[in-house]
Amino acid sequence: MRIGELAERAGTTTRTLRYYESRGLLPARRAVNGYRTYDEDDLRLLQQIRTLQDFGFDLEETRPFVECLRAGHPAGDSCPASLAVYRAKLGELDTLIEQLQSVRSQVGVQLARAEREAQALQAQADVPGGPDPRCELTYGGEDE
């Protein structure tokens, strides 16, 4: 098949395919007329790359999976180098999850503090002669 058909079947663009070719991820076979030619194995390579990228893998991280498929393995993740990339990605994801959990905890603390302060201000505003309950962010300050 030619590059346009492969791009359409893989759900990508010919420009992307040329880029993958320049990076050595997609073979550069040419017919006698100079057109690029591809087969079903190339489609499998592209599907592997796209799936991994959908999972958040960068293009270089897909290389061991592509090489595994090119070596004739039934799946791109059946080689030791691919498994190592999976392990590294899981480590990155675990770190990101920990960071997000920490941020979530901090936001929760800030929310609880802000709610307590808002309730206290409301309670004071309900008392005759209490402070004006205007929000400090919208109030211009003491000089106004």
C-alpha positions, -999 to 999 in steps of 0.1 A, spaced: 0 0 0 11 36 -5 17 62 21 -18 78 19 -36 45 23 -14 36 53 -20 70 69 -57 67 65 -58 31 79 -36 41 108 -56 73 115 -27 96 111 -11 118 84 14 113 57 36 139 74 36 119 106 46 88 87 75 106 70 86 118 104 85 82 118 105 71 88 131 99 94 134 87 130 139 51 120 107 38 134 90 30 100 109 13 72 117 33 41 109 9 12 104 23 -22 89 9 -53 107 12 -87 87 43 -94 100 59 -62 68 57 -42 70 45 -6 54 11 -1 40 -4 31 24 -37 42 3 -50 70 33 -54 93 39 -16 89 4 -10 100 9 -31 131 40 -10 139 20 22 136 -8 8 157 17 -1 184 32 34 183 -2 51 184 -14 30 213 17 37 234 15 74 226 -21 74 237 -9 60 270 16 89 274 48 73 260 70 96 241 81 86 206 115 74 216 100 52 243 81 33 216 113 22 199 119 -11 218 83 -21 210 88 -14 173 121 -33 173 105 -62 191 78 -64 164 104 -61 136 123 -90 151 92 -111 145 77 -113 179 39 -116 181 36 -85 203 57 -55 208 59 -59 245 72 -95 245 109 -84 246 130 -75 277 137 -39 264 100 -33 261 93 -46 296 120 -23 309 102 7 293 69 -4 309 87 -6 343 102 29 339 69 44 328 51 29 358 78 45 380 72 79 364 34 75 368 38 65 405 58 96 411 33 118 393 4 102 413 23 109 446 28 146 435 -8 150 426 -20 134 459 2 159 477 -12 188 458 -47 175 464 -41 173 501 -27 209 502 -58 221 483 -80 203 507 -63 220 537 -67 254 520 -103 248 513 -111 237 548 -93 268 562 -111 291 537 -145 276 546 -139 280 584 -129 317 578 -160 323 556 -182 308 582 -166 329 610 -171 361 589 -207 351 582 -214 345 619 -199 379 628 -219 396 600 -251 382 616 -243 400 648 -255 437 648 -225 460 645 -203 431 632 -179 436 604 -190 441 568 -189 406 551 -175 419 518 -148 397 503 -113 412 506 -106 404 470 -134 425 457 -132 452 483 -108 480 475 -94 483 510 -95 507 539 -87 539 519 -119 536 497 
